[in-house]
Amino acid sequence: TLPFTVGKFLITPLTRSATAGRFVASLSIRRGTGSQTHDRIYTFKPEFTNQDSALTYAAAQGRYWLLNPASLA
């Protein structure tokens, strides 16, 4: 899953390795440019058996956030 831009936001799904070969989904929400850049990273609780599933979950959370920004507050 690739980063995608909506308005002034750059949404980037991320993953990292967890224990026992599992993966954790994360999401970067960035806005601004240069010294005015603000980036929030959210890490989600569920662990996944493969990296693709974790990326898909993170991308879905990013799309949901666009509809309801208070969802990750």
N, C-alpha and C positions, 0 to 999 in steps of 0.2 A: 504494500500500500504506500503510495507516494504522498508527500506533503501536498496540501491544497490550500488555495487562497480564497477567502470569501471577504469581500470588502477590505477592511484594514487589518484583517487577521490572517496569519499563516498558521495552519493547523498541521502538526506533524505527529503521526502515530509512531511510537517507539516501542522497542522491547528490550528486555535484559534477561540474562540467564538467572534462574533461581536454583534451588536445590534439586537434586535427583533428576537433572535433565529437563526440568520444566521451565516455563517462560512466564514473565510478568509483563503486563501491558502498561504502557505509560503514554501520556499525551502532552505535547508541547503546544501552548497557545501563545503566539507572539504577535505583538503589534508595535508599530513605530519603526523608526529607522535611526541609524547612527547612535548618538549618545542618548536618544530618547526611546530606545528599544526597551520593551517590557516583555518578559517571558515567564510564563507560569508553567510548571511541570506538575502533572497529576499522575500518580501511580495508583493502579487499581488492585483491589484485593484478590480477585480470582487468579489462579495460576492455570496455565494452559500446557498441553502436552506437546504442542509445536509452535514455532515462531509465527507461522502464517495465521493461526487462530488468534494469537495475542495481538497481532497487527490489525486484523479485521475488527476485533473487539474495540481496540483503541480508536480506530477510524470511526466506528459507529458511535462511540461516546463523544467524539469531536462533532459529528453531525448533530447529535442530540443536544449538545451544548449550544450550537448555533440557534436551535429552536427555543431553547430554554436556558439562558446563561446562568440562572440561579441554581441549576442542577448540580454544579460543581462547587458551589459556595461553601 
